[in-house]
Amino acid sequence: YYGCVPVFFFFTVQDKLYYEQLRSYVFQHDLLVDSLLYKDVKLTATNDDQYFVFEDFLYQVLLVFSRDTKVLSHFSNSSATPAKSYIRGMLGVEEYAVIYPPNGIIPFHGFSMYVAPLCFVYGDPYKLYYIFREMYMRHLFRLHTISSHPEGIVSLCILFESLLQANQPQLFYHLREIGAQPLRIAFKWLMRAFSGYLASDQLLLLWDRILAYGSQQILAVAAAAIFAFRRVNLLETSSFASADAVMADISTLQIIPITQIFMFPT
């Protein structure tokens, strides 16, 4: 069973036509970021035994996404500014500055993993595209943007450390003493919303909660819960390398029960 992401979206003929128009732009014009997207898919999703079968779907979503100027509207809710370039020969002349790529977002390592889990839920590329775009503009963009927003990556890091220190003070102190800052281990989970780390069914159940409650704070709670769950093994570690090894594979965890036990201990 895979959790069904509850994004309420009514697809129209206009939506399909707009998607096809964006696809035509992909064939008409090559962008430099296309190479970044190809490489990211090859290095991440294609190397993941859960997601490698969706390689073609990922290209159909990510290449279109890079050309969608409607994505720019999310910058009104962000502290970031869209990436810009200059018309050839006019470098530094502000009047000739243009947003590049068209959606204003430079893809980074692991960006394709925001899309990969949704491939289990939506079999039509254009529906998959709109669901991903909606989820990104609602929530996911905050995971790679520095801001003081309570749903942003900085606030999630603070929440994670606060929860772990309050609920597992002995474990938190031990990890600090051996130079294994918990956030060094958990940050990659938070930034990717656990995509690529949890099993796909568990990940979708976690994302269900994000959309159901309109909050990404469950990510910080889940990260702290995993540390608490692996507490016995972590207390036996004596270095960052050994602590990191204990937390290297979390793909077998049942994330919702673990999180509930952490939040509501008996």
C-alpha positions as CSV (number, residue, x, y, z in Angstrom):
1,Y,0.0,0.0,0.0
2,Y,1.3,3.4,-0.9
3,G,0.0,6.5,0.8
4,C,-2.1,8.7,-1.6
5,V,-1.0,12.3,-1.5
6,P,-4.1,14.4,-0.8
7,V,-3.5,17.3,-3.1
8,F,-6.9,18.4,-4.4
9,F,-6.4,19.3,-8.0
10,F,-9.0,19.3,-10.8
11,F,-7.3,18.7,-14.1
12,T,-8.8,20.6,-17.1
13,V,-8.2,20.5,-20.8
14,Q,-6.3,23.8,-20.4
15,D,-4.0,22.1,-18.0
16,K,-3.2,19.4,-20.5
17,L,-2.6,21.9,-23.3
18,Y,-0.3,24.0,-21.1
19,Y,1.7,21.0,-20.2
20,E,2.0,20.0,-23.9
21,Q,3.1,23.6,-24.7
22,L,5.8,23.4,-22.0
23,R,6.9,20.0,-23.5
24,S,7.2,21.6,-26.9
25,Y,9.6,24.2,-25.4
26,V,11.8,21.4,-24.2
27,F,12.2,20.1,-27.7
28,Q,12.6,23.6,-29.2
29,H,15.2,25.0,-26.8
30,D,18.0,23.4,-24.9
31,L,18.9,24.9,-21.5
32,L,22.1,24.6,-19.6
33,V,20.1,23.3,-16.6
34,D,18.9,20.4,-18.7
35,S,22.4,18.9,-18.2
36,L,22.2,19.4,-14.5
37,L,18.8,17.6,-14.4
38,Y,20.0,14.7,-16.5
39,K,23.1,14.3,-14.3
40,D,21.0,14.6,-11.1
41,V,18.6,11.9,-12.2
42,K,21.5,9.6,-13.2
43,L,23.3,10.1,-9.8
44,T,20.3,9.8,-7.5
45,A,17.0,8.3,-8.7
46,T,18.6,6.0,-11.3
47,N,20.9,4.6,-8.6
48,D,18.0,3.9,-6.2
49,D,16.5,0.5,-6.5
50,Q,13.1,1.9,-5.7
51,Y,13.0,4.7,-8.3
52,F,15.2,3.7,-11.2
53,V,12.2,2.5,-13.3
54,F,10.8,6.0,-13.3
55,E,13.8,7.7,-15.1
56,D,11.7,8.6,-18.1
57,F,8.9,10.0,-16.0
58,L,11.4,12.2,-14.1
59,Y,12.7,13.8,-17.3
60,Q,9.1,14.4,-18.4
61,V,8.4,16.3,-15.2
62,L,11.7,18.1,-14.4
63,L,12.5,19.4,-17.9
64,V,9.0,20.8,-18.2
65,F,9.3,22.2,-14.7
66,S,12.4,24.2,-15.6
67,R,10.5,26.0,-18.3
68,D,7.3,26.8,-16.3
69,T,7.2,30.5,-15.5
70,K,4.2,30.0,-13.3
71,V,6.6,28.6,-10.7
72,L,8.0,32.1,-10.3
73,S,4.9,33.0,-8.2
74,H,6.3,31.0,-5.2
75,F,9.1,33.6,-4.8
76,S,6.5,36.0,-3.4
77,N,6.4,33.7,-0.4
78,S,10.1,33.1,-0.3
79,S,13.1,35.0,1.0
80,A,15.0,33.8,-2.1
81,T,15.1,35.6,-5.5
82,P,15.0,33.9,-8.9
83,A,18.2,33.2,-10.6
84,K,19.1,35.6,-13.4
85,S,21.4,35.8,-16.4
86,Y,22.2,38.4,-19.1
87,I,21.6,38.6,-22.8
88,R,24.9,37.8,-24.6
89,G,27.2,40.8,-24.8
90,M,25.3,42.7,-22.1
91,L,26.8,41.1,-18.9
92,G,26.2,43.4,-15.9
93,V,23.7,45.6,-17.7
94,E,20.6,45.3,-15.5
95,E,18.2,46.3,-18.3
96,Y,19.2,43.1,-20.1
97,A,18.9,40.8,-17.2
98,V,16.5,37.9,-17.6
99,I,15.4,35.2,-15.3
100,Y,17.2,32.0,-16.1
101,P,16.1,29.2,-16.1
102,P,12.5,30.4,-16.8
103,N,11.2,29.0,-13.5
104,G,14.0,30.8,-11.6
105,I,15.3,27.7,-9.8
106,I,18.8,26.2,-10.3
107,P,18.5,22.5,-9.6
108,F,20.8,21.0,-7.0
109,H,22.0,17.5,-6.2
110,G,19.0,15.4,-5.1
111,F,16.4,17.7,-6.6
112,S,14.9,14.9,-8.7
113,M,14.1,13.0,-5.4
114,Y,11.3,15.5,-4.7
115,V,9.5,14.0,-7.8
116,A,10.5,10.3,-7.6
117,P,8.1,9.1,-4.8
118,L,5.1,10.7,-6.5
119,C,5.7,8.4,-9.5
120,F,4.2,5.6,-7.5
121,V,0.9,7.5,-7.2
122,Y,0.4,9.1,-10.6
123,G,0.9,7.2,-13.8
124,D,0.1,10.1,-16.2
125,P,3.1,12.4,-16.7
126,Y,1.0,15.6,-16.9
127,K,-0.9,14.8,-13.7
128,L,2.3,13.9,-12.0
129,Y,3.8,17.2,-13.1
130,Y,0.9,19.3,-11.7
131,I,0.9,17.5,-8.4
132,F,4.7,17.9,-8.0
133,R,4.5,21.6,-9.0
134,E,1.7,22.2,-6.4
135,M,3.6,20.3,-3.7
136,Y,6.8,22.1,-4.5
137,M,5.2,25.6,-4.4
138,R,3.3,24.8,-1.2
139,H,6.0,23.1,0.8
140,L,9.2,21.7,-0.7
141,F,10.8,25.0,-1.8
142,R,11.3,25.9,1.9
143,L,13.6,22.9,2.4
144,H,16.4,24.5,0.3
145,T,15.7,28.2,1.1
146,I,17.3,30.0,4.0
147,S,14.6,32.0,5.9
148,S,13.1,32.5,9.3
149,H,9.8,30.9,8.3
150,P,8.6,28.3,10.8
151,E,8.3,25.7,7.9
152,G,11.8,26.5,6.5
153,I,14.9,24.3,6.8
154,V,16.5,26.5,9.5
155,S,13.4,26.3,11.7
156,L,13.1,22.5,11.1
157,C,16.8,22.1,12.2
158,I,16.2,24.1,15.3
159,L,13.0,22.1,16.1
160,F,14.8,18.8,15.5
161,E,17.6,19.7,17.9
162,S,15.2,21.0,20.5
163,L,13.0,17.9,20.4
164,L,16.0,15.6,20.6
165,Q,17.6,17.5,23.5
166,A,14.3,17.7,25.5
167,N,13.3,14.0,25.0
168,Q,16.7,12.3,24.9
169,P,19.1,14.5,26.9
170,Q,21.6,11.7,27.6
171,L,21.7,10.7,23.9
172,F,22.1,14.3,22.8
173,Y,24.9,15.0,25.3
174,H,26.7,11.7,24.3
175,L,26.6,12.6,20.6
176,R,27.9,16.1,21.3
177,E,30.7,14.7,23.4
178,I,32.0,12.3,20.7
179,G,31.8,15.0,18.0
180,A,28.8,13.5,16.3
181,Q,26.4,16.5,16.0
182,P,23.0,15.0,15.4
183,L,22.1,17.6,12.8
184,R,25.1,16.6,10.7
185,I,23.4,13.2,10.3
186,A,19.8,14.4,10.1
187,F,20.2,17.4,7.8
188,K,20.2,15.4,4.6
189,W,16.9,13.7,5.6
190,L,15.3,17.1,6.3
191,M,16.5,18.7,3.1
192,R,15.1,15.9,1.0
193,A,12.0,15.4,3.1
194,F,13.4,11.8,3.7
195,S,13.1,11.0,0.0
196,G,15.7,8.3,-0.9
197,Y,16.1,7.3,2.8
198,L,12.8,5.8,3.8
199,A,11.1,3.1,1.9
200,S,8.7,4.6,-0.6
201,D,5.5,3.4,1.1
202,Q,6.7,4.9,4.4
203,L,7.8,8.1,2.7
204,L,4.4,8.6,1.1
205,L,2.7,8.0,4.5
206,L,4.9,10.7,6.0
207,W,4.1,13.1,3.1
208,D,0.4,12.4,3.6
209,R,0.8,14.0,7.0
210,I,2.6,17.1,5.6
211,L,-0.3,17.8,3.2
212,A,-3.0,16.8,5.7
213,Y,-1.8,19.2,8.3
214,G,-0.2,21.8,6.0
215,S,3.0,21.6,7.9
216,Q,6.5,20.2,7.3
217,Q,7.3,20.2,11.1
218,I,6.5,16.4,11.1
219,L,9.9,16.0,9.3
220,A,11.8,17.3,12.3
221,V,9.7,15.1,14.7
222,A,10.3,12.0,12.5
223,A,14.1,12.7,12.5
224,A,14.2,13.0,16.3
225,A,12.0,9.9,16.6
226,I,14.5,7.9,14.5
227,F,17.4,9.0,16.8
228,A,15.3,7.9,19.8
229,F,14.5,4.6,18.2
230,R,18.2,3.9,17.6
231,R,19.2,5.2,21.0
232,V,20.7,2.0,22.4
233,N,23.1,1.6,19.5
234,L,24.0,5.3,19.3
235,L,25.0,5.3,23.0
236,E,27.6,2.7,22.2
237,T,29.3,4.7,19.5
238,S,32.5,6.6,20.1
239,S,32.9,8.7,16.9
240,F,31.0,10.5,14.2
241,A,31.8,7.7,11.8
242,S,30.3,5.0,14.0
243,A,27.2,7.1,14.8
244,D,26.8,7.9,11.1
245,A,27.1,4.1,10.3
246,V,24.3,3.3,12.8
247,M,22.0,5.8,11.1
248,A,23.1,5.0,7.5
249,D,20.2,2.8,6.7
250,I,16.7,3.8,7.8
251,S,14.9,2.2,4.9
252,T,13.4,-0.6,7.1
253,L,11.8,1.6,9.6
254,Q,8.0,2.0,10.0
255,I,8.1,5.8,10.3
256,I,4.5,6.5,11.5
257,P,4.5,4.2,14.5
258,I,8.0,5.3,15.5
259,T,6.9,9.0,15.3
260,Q,3.7,8.3,17.3
261,I,5.6,6.5,20.1
262,F,8.1,9.5,20.2
263,M,5.3,12.0,20.4
264,F,3.0,10.1,22.8
265,P,5.2,8.0,25.0
266,T,3.3,5.7,27.4
